[in-house]
Amino acid sequence: MRQEKRSHLSGDRRLMLWGYGLWLISLLLLEFRMHSHAFFPWDGWRGFSAAFGLVTVVSLALIARFLLRPLVMRDEEYYDR
Amino acid sequence: MIASIVLPPALILVAGALLTTLFQGRALRIAALAAPLVGLLLLWAAPEGNFGQVSFLGLNLLTTRIDALSRIFGYVFYLACLLGVLFSFHHKERSHYAVGLLYAGAAQGVTFAGDLITLFVFWETLTLAATFLIAARRTRRSREAAVRYMLVHVAGGLCLLSGILLHRSAGGDLALGPLQLDAPGAVLIFLGFGLNCAWPLLHAWLVDAYPESTVAGAVFLSVFTTKSAVYVLARCFAGIEELVWIGALMAAFPVLYALIENDLRRVLCYSLISQVGYMVVAIGIGSDMAINGAVCHAFAHILYKSLLFMVLGAVVFRTGTSNASQLGGLYRSMPGTVICCLVGSASISAFPLFSGFVTKSIIMDAVTHSHRPLVWLVLTAASVGTFFYAGVKIPYRIFFGAEAKVQIREAPPHMLLAMAATAFLCVLLGLRPQLLFGIMPYPAVYELYTPAHVLSKLQLLCFAGLGFWLLCRWRIYPFEKAATNLDVDWFYRRGGLMLYRGVDRLFNGLNAHCERFFITRMTALSARFFEEPGGNVQIGCLRILNRLMGFQDLSPGTKQRIRQRSRLGTYPVGVGVLLAVIFLAATSLLYFIA
């Protein structure tokens, strides 16, 4: 019974992921129908915002986890000692 | 006639604060709600102009200056106060409402002050009221945080006061208006404002103190101190280039801290600094569009940040914790709170149709038109980070993510009502930005919902969402741990303690040495010396003489004899003659020299 419930949920999850994937692809494709003013050099690059969002979020997480955290993280009672 | 009916907004809220001390129960809550409501209506009806001029110590002070800039801040401060009071309805004690209204009243005092002296009085009232709000949680940590908050802000207030006095003594005008950073007075005023604005390196008080307050106290605190500082910066230092870089740094660095922080109320505090960074950048640019952007962003930010603090407050109220590692899966227990949280998260992440999209877009357009590509990139990266920690992390770690660890009830009705009203305003401003455009300092209409702009924003955020999913899949995220993350406050919390210990060791060590030397050793030595002073002087002189001439030191027997002679007064005649000759030789020498 429990197994069934889990597989049902994972099926929903898979569907959501496929839906999200399709949404992302449609966002990329829609850009071919858009024309905007170019203020900065990258304004003409197709998919710049998508790539910027993806790369930035991964970079921020990596910097936060592997650079900042070892540098500043101390135990919870640090200031109480 | 008109001047007689325009009451200073600060006075209305302070009177409300006094009034709340007379009531209890339902009357207390109604009185607390009535004060900001009446104030809001009066401000809406009030014309522009200068009111409430007071002469004090030969100075002409202006307590109420109503113009487009002060009016929009006045509106949002009243709104935030109203929603904060509604959210506080579980508080039975009068002091909470009184201090909350006093705090909001002080912020209104700063907003409508027409001169630097009035501004300073309300500036310090803000500090005082905020200190009580922080300490109101009545835990050891909150009391300590309140004391630290007060010390930091008193230092900032003194910096501001010194600046005002220097500015005045250099012949400057006390009227609150544009200042240039060309004199020490203006620089000190700039720094005084910067401390309340939580500039980088001056920001740690915010993250240290706000999470330690009560759940309703945090809603008040998130609104007034920083945004009144944004207001005075916009009033006095618009177009100062330094602010662009201060703001960019301010928007960027808290993002990394917010990502690793486990306490979600602290995450909101870092987020607050980051969002204020956008406003500071816009003030630094100083164009009409940028100032409109800064002011509108302050308006929207006050609402969505209050909403997120309310959501966290409701969660803390029910679960007793705001630690991400102890939360998760609450979406079934708190469905109303989840919806409000998602609205707040969408607003702060600047999703189209929510308030943040409108106001952040104005700022980004102003940055674009001022041709600052690096600042644009920094702010865009910060907005991606904002989406990560506020748009995804907060709802994910509280309501989804893990299985529920505790069974709890939905937030109380008054909290839900306050959250729903705030969420409604966030959506309303996103759908009808014209409402904001109508009260901006510089009249304008911006076309923000262009297909290209909306698509670019959606790509940015949705692909950031893909990044989040990948990070979870690669097991890089979540990485928050129950820990203390060191920040600039280390310098006065640990550094101050080390300084205290160092000074303690130095001066108390010196004190102990002095006591040993003067009280113990010198007393013993002088007792021994004065036991036989004549003999001891002779022994001392002879020892020095012997050492200089290279002779052997005096034998114990000789010392004994000298002491005995001295005690009995039996010196040989030769010694007396020798002393007389030395005395005569010395006087002859002195005579010839003179």
Interface residues (C-beta under 8 A of the other chain):
Chain A: L17 Y20 W23 L24 L27 L28 L30 E31 M34 H35 S36 F39 F40 P41 G47 S49 A50 A51 F52 G53 L54 V55 T56 V57 V58 L60 A61 L62 I63 A64 R65 L68 R69 L71 V72 M73 R74 D75 E76 E77 Y78 Y79
Chain B: V255 L256 Y257 L259 I260 T368 H369 H371 P373 W376 T380 A381 V384 G385 F387 F388 T450 P451 A452 H453 L455 S456 K457 L458 Q459 L460 L461 C462 F463 A464 G465 L466 G467 F468 W469 L470 L471 I476 Y477 F479 K481 A482 A483 T484 N485 L486 D487 R493 R494
